[in-house]
Amino acid sequence: MMSLGDLVVRKSYGGDVTFRVEDIQRDKAIIKGIEFRLLADSPVNDLVRVPADQISGKAQQAHIKAGESLNLLQRARQQQAARSQAALVGDWSDPVESTYFEMPGKVLHLDGDPGYLKKCLSLYEQLRVPAEGHHVHESAMADTLYRLLPRIRPDIVVITGHDGVLKQPQPYDLYSLKSYKNSQNFVAAIQVARQYERHLDSLTIVAGACQSHFEALLRAGANFASSPGRILIHALDPVYVAAKAAFTSIRDTVNMGDLFHQTISGSRGVGGIETRGSYRIGLPKLENLSTLKVTPSAI
């Protein structure tokens, strides 16, 4: 008997992706990928329960790649800190005065899946990227951005959730928005964000989910989008892209080669256009504002 929360694979797909059972409706189950942004329905008799220590090879590979991606981002973060410190050497004779404070880009993350959003926010925190996240149904993202953007004023917007090519008789048109579950909603949200800020380097937009209409998202104004190869993307890929932009200096453009290596899905999962980073440094660094002694001026 299948139960909510069970880990399962689909027999008809050769057990390629591991899912968690989210809901059961008579002879059908709603299942969600544990590593990939994939929400699907399946006949219960097509599902096979798997132990937690025997998840599919594809999920295991994604988990290993996620760890590698995190290490690469953290190493890039250390290299950025070293470059920032080196840039100040020579400008200050006193080494104490060369300490600085950092201002990485601020992220506003809208996610159509509350579980993935929680994982994303945890990773932002781990990477020390300032981020605010909201669980919003894909169809409501455009209206939500219209309200949130003037208040939050982010440097980077992430628009993600669930998507996919709709089941339909072959042949289908991969270049039509009608062939996708939520790409049209992502396009609408991107358009709202671009109406708020038209300059591509003043607001970086990361958009899309599994199998999203990559070209349509870029045409709408996204800087980075999924999925050039119409493949499943990892649940955390949008975070890796946003974090890369957040810690790339405003003097530099985001290194696309690094981006492909530091995302789990690679160049078939994520692509984009040349974009400046949003990381800034400032001087001087004040360790503790409460230690400042201020003498009020006489009037």
N, C-alpha and C positions, 0 to 999 in steps of 0.2 A: 504494500500500500504506500503510495507516494504521499509525502507530507511537506508542508511549507518549510522552507529553509534547507531542504535536501539538495545536495550537490548531484548534478546529473549531466549526462551527455546524450546526444541524439544519435540513435542507431543509423538513421537514414543519411547522416552526414559523416559517418565513420568515426564518431566520437572526437571530432577535431577541436571542439570548444567546450569548456566546462561552464555550466550554468548553475545558478541557484534558483530553486522554485519560489516564485513570488506569489502565485495565486493558482488555485485549481478550480476550474469551472466544468463540472461534470467530467467529460472525457478529454478535456483540454487543459493544458497548464500554461501559465504565463511564466516565462523563464528569462533571467537576466545574466549576462556574462559576468564572471567574477573578475576577469582581467580586461575584457574588451567591452566597448560601449555598444552592446548589442542587447536589445529587448525583443523577444520573439514569443510566438505562441506555438505550441506543439501538441500533437496527440499524446496523451499520457502513455499509450502503449509503445510510443517511439522512444521513450526516455528510459535510460538505465542509470540507476543510482551508483555513485562512485564514492569511495572513502576519501576523506580530506587529504590523505597522504598519497593518493593515486590519481591526482588530477591529470587532465590530458597533457600530452607532450607540448602542445601549442601554448597552453596556459603556463606550464613550467618554464618554457623558453621565454615567454613574456615576463614572468616574474624575475628571472635571471637578468634579462635585458633591462628591466626597471631598476634593479640594483646598480647595474653598470652605468645607466643614464644618470642616476643620482650622483654617483661618484664623479662622473665627468663634469656635471654641473658644479659640484662643490669644488673640484679642482680649478675649473674656469673662474669660479668666484674668488678663490685664493690668488689666482694669477691677476685678476682685475685689481684686487687690493694691493698687490705688489706694484703693479703699473701706476696706480694712483699715488702710492707713496713715492715711487721713483720720480714721478712728474714734479713733485714738490722739492726734491733735493736740488740744491743750488739756488732756490728762490729764498730759502731761509737759512741764516747762518746758525741759528740756535736749533738743534734737533728737536727740542721740546716743542718749538713753535711750528714744526712741520706736521704735527699730528692734525688729523682732519676728521670731519664727520661725513657720513654717507647719506645720500638721498636716492635710493633705488626707486624705480618707477612704481607707482601705486596701481594696483589691479582691482577692477570691478569684475567679478566672475558670476555670470548667470548660468545656471545648470538645470536642465530638465529632469535630473535624477538626484534625489536627496542623498542617496548612499554614495554616489560618486562625488557629489559636492563635498561631503564630509571628508572623504579621502583627499580631495584636492586642497581643501583648506588646511589640512594637516601637513601636506607637503609644502605649501606656501610658508607655513610657520617654520618648518624644518629648514627651508632655504632662506629664511629671513626676508621674505618678500612681503611688503605690506599689502594686504588683500582684504577685500570685503566680498562675501559671497551671498547669493540669494537663490533659493530653489524656486524656479519659475517655469510653468509649463511653456513649452516651445511657442505655442500660439499666442502667449501673452508677453513675450519678450520685448517686442517692439514698444508696446505701451509702457512696460516697466522701465525700459531705458529712457524713454521720454521723460519720466518722472525722476529717475535716479541720477542721470548724468549731471544736471545742473547742481545737484546737492553734493554729490561725491567728488566730481571733477577728477576722474582717474586719468592716468597716463596710458593705461592699457585696459582694454575691455575684452573679456573672454565670453563668447556666446556658444554654448555647447549643450549637449543633452543626448537625445537619441535620434537617429536618422536611418536611412537605408533605402535601397531600391525596392519599390513596391512589387509584390507578386503579381504578375500579369502574363498573358500569353506572349510567347516570343513571336517576332522580334520586338523589343522595346527600345525606346529612344533615351539613351543615357544623357543626351544634351537637352532634354525637356524637364523643366521643374516638376511637371505633373507626374513624372516617374519616381519621385522621391517622397518619403514620408514627411520630412520636416524641413527640407532645404529651402522651400519658399518662405517658411517662418524665419529661418536664419537670415535670408536675404532682406526681409522686411525690417528685422532688427538692425542689421548693418546699415541700411538706408537711413534709419532714424539716427544712429550714431554719427553717420557722415553729415547729416543735416546739422547736428550739434557742433561738430568739428570737422571741417573739410580737409584740413591739412594732414597728409598721411603720416608726417613725422611728429605731429602734436598729439595725435591720438592713434595708438596702435591697436588694431582690431584683429583678434584671433577668433576664427569662427569655424563651426562645423563639427560633425561627429562621424560615426561609421558610414562610409560610402557616400558622403555628402557630395553635392554638385560643386566641385572645386572651382570650375570656371565661372559659374554664376556668382559664387560668393566673392571671388576676386573682382568681378565686374561691378558688383554692388558697392565695393569699397573696402573689402577686407585686406589687411596686409599679409596675413597668413591664414591658410584654410586647409581643410581636408575635403576630399581625399583624391589626389591626382590619379591614383590607381583604382579608385572605388573599392578599397579594401576596408576591413575592420581596423579601427584605430584603438590603441590602448586607452583605458579610462583616464590616464594621467598625462597623455601627450599634450593636451592644451596647456597644462601647467608648465611643462618643460619649455614650451615655446614662449609663454608669458614670462617665465623666470629668466630666460635667456635675454629677452628684450629689456627686462627690468634692470639687469646688471650689465648691460652693454652701455658704454659711455655715450653721451650725447655727441661726442666728437667722432664716433665710429658707427658703421652700419652693422647690423646683426650678421654674423658670419653664417651664411647658409650651409656651408659644408659642416660646420660644427653642429648646426641645428639638426641636420639629418643624422648625425652620429649620436646626438644627445636625446633624440626622441626614440621611442621604442618601435614605432612603425616605419621610420625612415622616410626616404623620398617618395615612396608610393603612398604613404599615409598622410604626409604633411608637405605643403609647398608654400611659396609666397613670393613677395617682391622685395627689392632692396629697401631697407627701412632703418632709420637711425634709432639707436638705443635711447633710453630715458634715465640712465644712471648719472648722477651728479655728485661731486664732492664739494665740501664747504670748509671754510676756515674762519676763526680758529675753533678747535674742538673744546667745548666746555664740559668738563666731567660732571660738575655738579653746580647747577645754577644757585643753589641755596648757600654756597660758599662765597658768593659775590657780596662785597661790601659796598653799598651805595650810599653816598652822602647827599641828602636832598639839597638842591640848590636854593639859595635864598631868593625870595621874591621882593 
